[in-house]
Amino acid sequence: MLTINKGIQQSAVKVVVYGVEGIGKTTFASHFPAPLFLDLDRGSCQMDVDRIDSIQDWPALMGTLDQIQRDPSLPYSTIVIDTADMAAKLASAYICKANGNKKSIEEFGYGKGYVILAEEFSKLLLNAEVLVNMGFNVVFLAHAMQRTVTRPDDTGSYDHWEMKLPGSKNNSLGALLKEWADLLLFADYKVIIRQGADGKGKAAGGQRRMRATHTPFADAKNRFGLADILDFDFKEIQAIIPARGITPPKTAIEKAYQAKEKVQKGITPKAAAKPAEAKLDPPTNVYDELARLMALGVSEADPSPITEGELLKAIREVDPNEPAAKAECLAKIPADYVAALVKPKTWAGFKYYVLNNLRTPF
């Protein structure tokens, strides 16, 4: 049976904020609902925020995200990764160390290092996706760089602002992050020019602003109908950023107090029922769910359905030793494999594999 939802649904938001040095990206992120900073750049030390600043390497970063996922009662609504640049450096160092202690990602040759880096960085986005599904807003902060773009028709060139992230043309971490985001904001200054006594124009300061739609000047996008240019103030986007509903865990004292109240009221606690054995849904249910997920495509940017051929090919490449790899059609994939595949975290990773290895082969 198809499950059809109608109308606008508010959910946690995937945000990327990048901009010129010193414009206040970290301060901007501190105004998000109940933020927890994963402070890789040590940029929040002068701010009164909750932070984790002990992350020294890539495994520690991935482990921290895993710990957050395991504790949904954490009193936070937003996870801020400050910055994407440093996360990319940690991933690069991890890859180099794991491949013979190479000095840099360039040593792999023929761009192979950037292929591996993009695959590893995708794991970070996968973990971020899981947090979003749990109700956390996820915010990546990043630095900006200016690049000269030459028109293909040779009619000139222009300067373009983009995220300062590594990668080659076909393996750009910036492209991965742009596609992942619901809201991509570029922050810079609008320089105010005033005429001096000599009649010449002079810069008299700058007004902080942010761009929310793409232009030849800078990468930006939003899925909320925001104006092209806004003041660089959280109040401008506050209405579209939800707070997360948090149910704090009961403390041992609270549990003991409630038990005492029941005894005083003459309520005899019942013996805990023996947990029933876990049962898998009927095979038709998991196959229907798989078909539903396949029909949604791999992303909003690429909504075309995942085909049966793509599904079978991905399974053969990812799990070549599983019985599912020998299946000739969807109906012959073992039900227990399908049940595991349609779980949110597993399916999110599967979609990334299809996107990055079958539809956009590096």
Disulfide bonds with the S-S distance in Angstrom:
none
